[in-house]
């Protein structure tokens, strides 16, 4: 595996099996500029390809997770066709996150708004500080959250999402936790320990079962019921034939912790 990519607006670090990807423009509330989106994609590709990385933590620098798209970056003196093409960066990033093959834990250290809310919902698990708020305020400036709607509709209950999109109000972390959108809500002083505990717990699982299982989760959701059942039947056969599956079953009967190799 080659060295880490050179990044301008994102920090990438790794410690053992956990890589941390940090949006790093805190003075501007970590906006999703074109550069930021490219950096995020580069960092996540590196995490995907590095076999030592089993879990990714995604977070923001400073007191805000992400305030959304950097409108000035996308909507300057560019042509209409260039503006249209620039949105491909969102598509590329969100598809990459869905196909990463490794769990992504969102460490939501502050507000996650507009595109930042979509970025948060693209993570598999969310741990939010209790002061964080979430929302889709685009309607307030005459826009609609088109680029994140497919993600939000798969994470947020239908009527709740319509209320968020139509009214443009902010919702608290506690409210979204009650709806099952956020997994944990903790005080600031417990954020790092909670995220680390979850990441380390995930890292001890079978990487091959995690990859196959996570992939099947995202792929089957758009299938019809019968097609999904046949697809998942095949995926079960596949995962049950791995070395990790045999090791896990042996460890269960021998009453010990399994030693997963990712094969």
N, C-alpha and C positions, 0 to 999 in steps of 0.2 A: 504494500500500500504506500502511495506517495505521501509526502508531507502535507500538513494542513494547508488549505487554500489561503491565498492572500485576500483579506477582506477589509473593506473601508468602514462599513457602518454596523458590523456585527462582530461580536467576540465569540470565539470558539475555544473551548478548553475541554480537557478530559481528565478524569481521575478513575483509574481502574476501568470498570465496565460502563461507567456513566459519562456521557458527554453532555456539556452544557452549552447551549446556543443562546446568546444574549443580544437582543436588539439594543444598539449602543448609540443612540442619539438622545440622551435624557433631557438635554436642554430644549429640545423641540418635541418632547413627549413621544419619542420613538416612532415617527411617522413612517408609513410604508411607501417610501420613495422608490423609484426605479432601481436605484443602487441598492437600497435595503432589500428589495425583493430578490434581486440577483444574488446578493450576499447570502441571504437565507437559503436560497436554493443550493448554492455552492456548499455551504456548511452542512446542510442536510444530506446532500449527495455523499460528502465525505463520511458522515456518520453511517450512511447506508452501506458503504463499501468497506469500511474498516471492521474487520471481523472481531476486534477486541471490544468494540462498542456494542453493548446489549440494550442500553436504555438511553433515550435522549430527554433532557430537560430543556424546555423552551421558556425563556423569561425575558423581562425588560430591565434595562438599567434605570436607576433612579426610582422615582415614586409612581411611575405610570408604566403599565405593561405596553400598551400601544393605543394611540389616539386615532388610528385609522390611516387612510391614504393621504399622502402628501399631494394635495391638489395642485399646488404651485409647480411641483416637479412634473406632473403629467399634463397640465393644461396651460403651459406657457405659450410660446409662439410656434408651436408645432401644428402641423396640418391635421385635418380631421382623420385621415387614414392612419397617421402616426399615433394619434390619440387612441384610435381603435386597437391598433396593434399592441400598444403598450399594455393593454389589459390582459394580453396573453401571459404576462408575467404572473398575474394572479392565478390564472388557470394552471400554469406550469407548477407553481408552488403548491397549490392545494392538492393537485393530483399526486405530486411527489410525496406529500405528507401521507396521503391515503395509501400509497404503495411503498412506504418506507420499509416495511417488514420488521420494524422494531417499535416497541411502545414509546410514545411521546407523552411526557408528563408536562402539562402546562403549569408553570409556577407563576400565578397571576398576582404580581406584587403591587398592582394598582389598577386604575381604570382600564377597561378593555372596550373600546368604542368603535363602531362602524367596522372597517376592515380589521381592526384589532380584535373585535368580538368574533369575527369569522376565523381569524387566526387562532384564537383561543379554542373555539369549537372544533377546529381541525385536529386538536390534540386528543389523545385517547382518554386521558384522565386530567382533571383540573383540581388544583389546590389553590384556593384564593384567600388572600388576606381579607379580614372582615370589613375593611374600609373600601374595598374595590367596588366599582359599579360597572354595569354592562349596559349596552344599548345600541340602537341603530338610529342615530339622530339625522340621517341623511334627508329625511322628509322636511326637516326644518330649513334646509337650504335649497329645496326644490329638486332633490335627487332621490333615487330609490336604491337600496342596497342590492343591486342586481348581482354583483360579482360574488357575493357571499350567501345569497339566498338559498342555493342548493345545499350548502353546508348547514345553515341555520335550520332549514326545514327538516333536516335529519337529526337535529339535536334538541330543538325547542318545540314544545307542544303547539299545534296549529293556531289556536285562538290567541295564545300568548304571543306568538311571533307576529301575528297580524296586528295585535295591539302595539307591540314594540315598533313595528315598521310604520304604522299609520300615525301614531301619536309622537314618536320620537323621544319618549321619556327614558330616563335611566332607571335601571333595576339594580337592587342591591345583591351582593353575593349571597346573603341569607335567603332572599326570595328565589334566586335561581337554584340554590341548594335544595330548597323545598320542592322544586319542580324536577329535580334530578339532573339538571344541566351541569351543576358543579358538584364534585365529589366530596370535597372537604372545605370548610371555612374555618380559618384559624386566626388568632391574633398575630400581629407582626412578628413578635418574638418567637413564635412557634412555626413560622413559615418554613425556614430552612430545615429544621429537624424533621418536620412532617414530610416535606418533599424528599429529603434524603432517605427516610425510612421506606417510603413507597418505592423509590428508585432502586434501592438495594434489594428490596423484596422481589421486585420484578426481575432484577439481574440474576437472581438465583434460579429462575425458572428455565426450562429447556428452550434455548434459542430457536430450535427448529420447530418445536410445537408452537411457540409464540408467533413465529413468522407465518406458518401455515394457518394457524387459527385466526390471527389478525387479518391476513389477506382474505380468508373466507368470509369473515364478518363484513368487510367492506364490499366484497364482490357480490355476495348473494342478495344484498338489500334491494337491488334494482331488478332482480329476477322475479318471474312469476312463481307461485308456490310450488308447483310440480317440478319446474326446472331447478328451483333452489334445493328441493329435497334430493333430487338426483345428483346435483353438483356436490352437496354436502356429504352424501353417501360416499362419493369417490374420494373426497378430501379426508373423511374419517379413515378409509382404507389406507390412504397414503400416510397419514400421521401415525397410524398404529403399526406401520412397518419400520419406523425409524429406530435407530439404536437407542436414542433417548427414551422412547416409549418402553422398550424392553428393560432399560436400566431403571426407569421409574417404577415399573411393576415389581422388579426384583427388590428394589429398595423398600417398597411398601411391605412386602412379605417378610423381609429381613429386619424390619423396624429400624431403618437408618435413613439418613439424608441421601437423596440421589446425587450422583456425580454426573451431571449433564455435560456432554461434549459438543452439542449442537449438530449432531449427525443423525 
